Amino acid sequence: MFVKLKDQFRSRPLRAILALGGLLSLIFLLFPQIDLWAANLFYDGKGSFPMRVLDGPRLLRRIGILVPRLAILGLVLFLFARLIWPKLNKHLSIKNALFLLGSAIIGPGIIVNLILKSHWGRARPAQTDLFGGEWPYSEVWVIAGNCQSNCSFVSGEGAMGFWFLGLALLVPVTHRVSALWCLGWFGAIISVNRMAFGGHYLSDILLSWVITAFVMVAFWKFLSNHPPHWLREERLEASWDRAADRVGAYCRKVAALFG
């Protein structure tokens, strides 16, 4: 069975991810007790999630927020740096940089934060009456209208935690498997840490991973198989090289004025 599932993910990854998302959604809709059981693991029974006040988990959360921001900033700086140092293409292609930036914007940025978290209204565990809050528990995909903004469904940090896997493209091919393991564990720990804070249910985390996986695979297939002419890899590299030549010529003119 697992061999068939593995083959399905390889041959038809988008269908497999959709099927997995549907299966997880069905499980959590039929058995919401799973969400409540997982949240209760971190609840003290007295109206609080104690790990949210501990220094270690708080530091881990700050790291989980800072690292993706630094990664995205680094990718943007790389695109500008390529205009000055064209040989940087040996380390990362324009296509891979745009893939990482685009998937972060579309998945965790637009779908997760701007659409789902802003409009689905699912109260976080710490906000529900079962765990010391004031709002009722609501199930996955149900537009509840309890929480008004930055709500529980789905997890933004969970989505970025999965996106970390894409950073393996920054690593030489010979080390990518090891990088995927390290990045995967880091993303998983960051995600579970949000559950420990009472910030998300297990379903928020798992479905944020599924959504991000779908976006990343779909965007990669788009860039690789069906890109418009201007997004083809050789075209991107040539465009950046021409822009680099223009920047270099402009810099030489400026230097000559002050020379």
Buried (B, 14 or more C-beta within 10 A) or exposed (E): EEEEEEEBBEEEBEEBBEBBBEEBBEBBEEEBEBBBEBBBEBBEEEEBBBBBEEEEBBEBBEEBBEBBEEBBEBBEEBBEEBBEEBEBBEEBBBBBBBBBBBBBBBBBBEBBBEEBBBEBBBBBBBBBEBBBBEBEBBBBBEEBBBBEEEBBBBBBBBBBBBBBBBBBBBBEEEEBEEBBEBBBEBBBEBBBBBBBBBBBBBBBBBBBBBBBBBBBBBBBEBBEEEBEEEBBBEBBBEEBBEEBEEBEEEEEEEEEEEE
